């Protein structure tokens, strides 16, 4: 699942936490998409359970390769 970190209402961190607490969704890999991609932020997202981070703006032609690299 690709989740925007800064969604209105429920941010990406909250979505990830909910997914991880549900046995039916806990094993689904989550990749965050964000414009906030400072190294400490990325480290925090991964520490919370994200598979990785893709920085906005991203090249849509490279998006598939980026996702595959994070899933590798």
C-alpha positions, 0 to 999 in steps of 0.5 A: 500500500502506498500512503501519503504521510500527511493526509487530512483526518488520519495521517499516514502514521495513524493509518500504518498503526491501524494496519499493523494492529489488525491481523488481517492487514499487519503483513501488508507492506506500506510505502510512504509517499511524502514531501517531508523526506529529511533523513530523520523523518525517513528513519522514523517512518521506517522505525514505525513499520513502513517498508520505505519512503518515496519522495514527492514530487516523484517521476511517474515513469520511475515509480514502478522501479522505486516500488520494486526496489523497496519491496526487494 
